Amino acid sequence: MITIHEFNEHGQLSLIPADSIQQLQLNHEDSSVSGLIWIDLENSTIEEDEIVFEKLFPIHKLTLEDISYLRDVNKKPHLPKVEEYPEYLFVILNPLCDDFQHGRKVLDIDHATTQLSVFISPKLLITHHIGSLVGIHEVRAYLERHTLKSNHSADFIFHLIMDGIIDRYQPLLDSLEEYFNELEEVVFVAPGKSKLQDLIGLKRVINVLRKTLIHEKEILFRLSRGEFQVIDETRVIYYRDVYDHAARFVELVESSREMISDLLQAHLSSSSNKLNEVMKVLTIISILILPMTVISGIYGMNFENQPEVHWQYGYPMALFLMLLTSFCSYKFFKFARWI
């Protein structure tokens, strides 16, 4: 689906019918707000991609391969990156999927993030994504309520999109922190197989978030130091603010990564201690029973010349020896403080 947004000379947003895209005229020379266009492709078909990226706004074939990367459902999203071309700036981001916003739902970790491809030129912004993204709809709603200033161009809208993508990590990280506190209380009291699975699942979540945020932090670092011509100097400070958010989230992820490693070690240690306690009890029981087994084994042999076999008090005597040896073993364990 193609959605075309156009901003008039007053910075007000209006929608252009998608069927008129082939008649769309792009003016890259005019620096005023008038003529600024944002084209959003959501679940676009191959034919729609051809119209936009081959006829309306031709792009490099390698870039075209990158934006088509996620059409194969068996592939993971392309890692975030930024590349500058003579006509445009190409950025790939990995926003969180709309149905993956709660840290406890470790379901399909391979699809925790999706791919958002962005093309930025002075008077044109193109966003391409497979599936709906709440962040895109939020920016659209914001621009419907607020008019753009005369010095705002495509890089300002891209800043809003990227700011929303980074900020959506906040509730997920808060949820993870709360869950860590709950697991920390449980793991020392009742470590079990289910808790170990939760910890391993959370570790995978943390690794995905860490890898994604580190790459997006690097992109923001390059954008915030004015490396690209399409990013206006007055906009650098906005990207620097988003970079600060990303840096803080990376620190939180690193802290969570250390915490999950500590919890895993604590879980394994607690499980080992409980196993040792069980093995200790079983060993003591076995040793207490061992003398009884020896005595019963001796008197259970089928030999005729055993004096106690025909003795009137042979059976009580055997039982007494069994109890005596076990009692002595128990007293020895207590004296040695083994139990």
C-alpha positions in Angstrom: 0.0 0.0 0.0 1.3 3.4 -1.0 0.5 6.5 1.1 1.6 9.9 -0.3 1.9 12.9 2.1 2.4 16.4 0.7 3.1 19.5 2.7 2.0 22.8 1.3 3.7 26.2 1.6 2.2 26.6 5.1 3.6 23.2 6.2 0.2 21.6 6.4 -0.1 17.9 5.6 -2.5 16.6 2.9 -2.9 13.2 1.3 -2.5 12.6 -2.4 -4.3 9.6 -4.0 -2.0 6.7 -4.6 -3.2 6.2 -8.1 -1.8 9.6 -9.1 1.8 8.6 -8.1 3.0 8.2 -11.7 2.0 11.9 -12.4 3.9 13.0 -9.3 6.5 15.7 -9.9 9.4 16.0 -7.6 11.2 19.3 -7.2 14.6 18.7 -5.7 15.8 22.3 -6.2 13.2 24.2 -4.3 14.2 24.6 -0.7 10.8 25.9 0.6 8.3 23.7 2.5 6.1 23.6 -0.6 6.8 20.5 -2.5 8.0 18.4 0.5 6.7 14.8 0.0 6.7 11.8 2.2 5.9 8.5 0.5 5.2 5.6 2.8 5.1 2.0 1.4 3.5 -0.4 3.8 3.3 -4.1 2.6 3.9 -2.8 -0.9 3.8 -5.2 -3.8 6.7 -5.7 -6.2 4.8 -3.7 -8.8 4.4 -0.8 -6.4 8.1 -0.9 -5.5 9.0 -0.8 -9.2 6.9 2.3 -9.8 8.5 4.1 -6.9 12.1 2.9 -7.0 12.6 2.5 -10.8 10.3 5.2 -12.4 9.6 7.9 -9.8 12.8 7.8 -7.8 15.5 5.5 -9.3 17.8 3.9 -6.7 20.9 1.8 -6.9 20.4 -1.9 -7.5 22.2 -2.9 -4.4 19.9 -0.6 -2.4 16.9 -2.3 -4.1 18.2 -5.7 -3.0 18.4 -4.4 0.6 14.8 -3.2 0.8 13.6 -6.5 -0.7 15.6 -8.5 1.8 12.7 -9.1 4.2 10.3 -10.4 1.5 11.7 -13.8 2.2 10.0 -14.8 5.5 12.9 -17.1 6.3 15.3 -14.2 6.5 15.9 -12.0 9.5 15.9 -8.2 9.1 18.9 -6.6 7.6 21.1 -5.1 10.3 20.9 -1.3 10.7 23.2 0.7 8.4 23.5 4.1 6.7 24.9 4.7 3.2 25.2 8.0 1.3 24.5 8.2 -2.4 24.7 11.3 -4.7 21.0 11.7 -4.8 19.9 10.4 -1.4 20.8 9.0 2.0 19.8 5.4 2.6 19.2 4.2 6.1 18.0 0.8 7.4 16.6 0.6 10.9 15.3 -2.3 13.0 12.3 -1.1 15.0 10.6 -3.4 17.4 7.6 -5.3 16.0 4.3 -4.0 17.2 3.4 -7.4 18.8 6.8 -7.6 20.6 6.6 -4.9 23.3 6.6 -6.9 26.5 9.8 -8.5 27.8 8.0 -11.6 29.2 6.6 -12.7 25.8 9.7 -14.6 24.6 7.9 -16.3 21.7 9.5 -15.8 18.3 12.8 -14.1 19.0 13.8 -14.2 15.4 11.0 -11.8 14.6 11.3 -9.5 17.5 12.4 -6.7 15.2 11.5 -5.8 11.6 13.1 -3.7 8.9 12.4 -0.1 8.0 14.2 1.3 5.0 14.4 5.1 4.6 15.4 7.2 1.7 16.1 10.9 2.4 16.7 13.7 -0.1 16.1 17.4 0.6 12.5 17.4 -0.5 11.6 13.8 -0.5 11.3 11.1 2.2 10.4 7.5 1.4 9.8 4.9 4.0 9.5 1.2 3.1 8.5 -1.6 5.6 6.9 -5.0 5.5 4.0 -4.9 8.0 2.4 -2.1 10.0 4.5 0.1 12.3 3.0 2.0 15.1 5.9 4.5 15.0 5.0 5.5 11.4 1.4 6.1 12.3 2.3 8.1 15.4 4.5 10.5 13.3 1.7 10.8 10.7 -0.7 11.7 13.5 1.8 14.2 14.9 2.2 15.9 11.5 -1.5 16.1 11.1 -1.8 18.1 14.3 1.3 20.3 13.8 2.5 22.3 10.8 6.0 22.2 9.6 8.2 25.3 9.9 9.6 26.9 6.9 13.1 25.5 7.6 11.9 21.9 8.1 12.6 19.4 5.4 12.7 15.6 5.0 15.5 15.2 7.6 13.2 16.6 10.3 10.5 14.0 9.6 13.1 11.3 9.6 14.3 12.6 13.0 10.7 12.2 14.3 10.6 8.6 13.0 13.9 7.7 14.5 13.1 9.3 17.8 9.9 7.2 18.0 11.8 4.0 17.1 14.4 4.6 19.8 11.9 5.6 22.5 9.8 2.5 22.0 12.6 0.5 23.7 11.9 2.3 27.0 8.8 0.3 28.0 10.4 -2.9 27.0 13.5 -2.3 29.0 11.4 -1.2 32.0 9.4 -4.4 31.7 12.6 -6.5 31.6 13.9 -4.8 34.7 10.7 -5.6 36.6 10.9 -9.2 35.5 14.5 -9.4 36.5 13.6 -8.3 40.1 10.9 -11.0 40.2 13.2 -13.7 38.9 15.9 -12.7 41.4 13.6 -13.3 44.3 12.4 -16.7 42.9 15.7 -18.1 41.6 17.2 -18.5 45.1 14.1 -20.0 46.7 12.7 -22.4 44.1 15.0 -22.7 41.1 13.4 -25.0 38.5 13.5 -26.0 34.9 10.9 -23.4 33.9 12.9 -20.6 35.4 16.0 -21.7 33.6 14.1 -21.6 30.3 12.8 -18.1 31.1 16.4 -16.9 31.9 17.8 -18.4 28.7 14.9 -16.8 26.7 15.5 -13.4 28.3 19.2 -13.7 27.5 18.3 -14.1 23.8 16.0 -11.1 24.0 18.8 -9.0 25.5 21.3 -10.1 22.9 18.9 -9.1 20.1 18.2 -5.7 21.7 21.9 -5.1 22.3 22.9 -5.9 18.7 20.2 -3.7 17.3 20.7 -0.8 19.6 24.5 -0.8 19.1 24.1 -0.5 15.3 21.4 2.2 15.6 23.6 4.1 18.1 26.4 4.1 15.5 24.0 5.5 12.9 22.9 8.2 15.2 26.5 9.1 16.0 27.2 9.6 12.4 24.0 11.6 11.9 24.7 13.8 14.9 28.1 14.9 13.9 27.0 16.3 10.5 28.6 13.7 8.4 26.0 13.7 5.6 25.0 16.7 3.5 21.3 15.9 3.4 21.2 16.5 7.2 20.9 20.2 7.8 23.3 21.7 10.4 20.3 23.0 12.4 19.0 19.5 12.7 22.2 17.9 14.1 21.2 18.9 17.6 18.0 16.9 17.3 19.8 13.8 16.2 22.3 14.3 19.1 19.4 14.2 21.5 18.1 10.9 20.0 21.7 9.6 20.2 21.8 10.4 23.9 18.6 8.3 24.3 20.2 5.4 22.4 23.4 5.6 24.4 21.4 5.4 27.6 19.4 2.4 26.4 22.6 0.6 25.3 23.9 1.1 28.9 20.6 -0.3 30.3 20.9 -3.3 27.9 24.5 -3.9 29.0 23.4 -3.8 32.6 20.6 -6.2 31.9 23.0 -8.5 30.1 25.3 -8.6 33.1 22.3 -9.1 35.4 20.9 -12.0 33.4 24.4 -13.6 33.4 24.5 -13.3 37.2 21.0 -14.7 37.5 22.0 -17.7 35.4 25.1 -18.3 37.5 23.0 -18.0 40.7 20.4 -20.3 39.3 23.0 -23.0 38.4 24.7 -22.6 41.8 21.4 -22.8 43.7 20.4 -25.9 41.6 23.8 -27.5 42.3 23.5 -26.8 46.0 20.0 -28.4 46.1 21.3 -31.4 44.2 24.2 -31.7 46.6 21.8 -31.7 49.5 19.7 -34.4 47.9 22.8 -36.5 47.1 24.0 -36.0 50.7 20.8 -37.4 52.1 20.7 -40.3 49.7 24.3 -41.1 50.5 23.7 -41.1 54.3 20.6 -43.3 53.9 22.7 -45.7 51.8 25.5 -45.9 54.3 23.0 -46.4 57.2 21.4 -49.3 55.3 24.7 -50.8 54.2 25.6 -52.5 57.5 22.1 -54.0 57.6 22.6 -55.4 54.1 26.0 -56.9 55.1 24.5 -58.6 58.1 21.4 -59.9 56.3 23.7 -61.1 53.5 25.9 -63.1 55.8 23.0 -64.8 57.5 21.2 -65.3 54.2 24.0 -67.6 52.9 22.9 -71.2 52.5 25.5 -73.0 54.7 24.5 -75.7 57.2 27.3 -75.0 59.7 26.2 -71.6 60.9 25.9 -71.6 64.7 23.4 -68.8 64.9 21.0 -70.4 62.4 19.6 -72.9 64.8 20.0 -70.6 67.9 16.8 -69.6 69.6 17.8 -65.9 69.7 19.5 -65.8 66.3 16.9 -63.7 64.6 16.6 -61.1 67.3 20.4 -61.0 67.5 20.7 -60.2 63.8 18.1 -57.5 64.0 19.9 -56.0 67.0 23.2 -55.9 65.2 21.6 -54.2 62.2 20.1 -51.5 64.4 23.3 -51.1 66.4 25.6 -50.6 63.4 23.2 -48.1 61.8 22.9 -46.2 65.1 26.7 -46.1 65.5 27.1 -44.8 61.9 24.5 -42.1 62.5 26.2 -41.0 65.7 29.6 -40.8 63.9 28.0 -38.6 61.2 26.7 -36.3 63.8 30.0 -36.2 65.6 31.8 -35.3 62.4 29.1 -32.7 61.6 28.3 -34.2 58.2 24.6 -34.0 59.0 
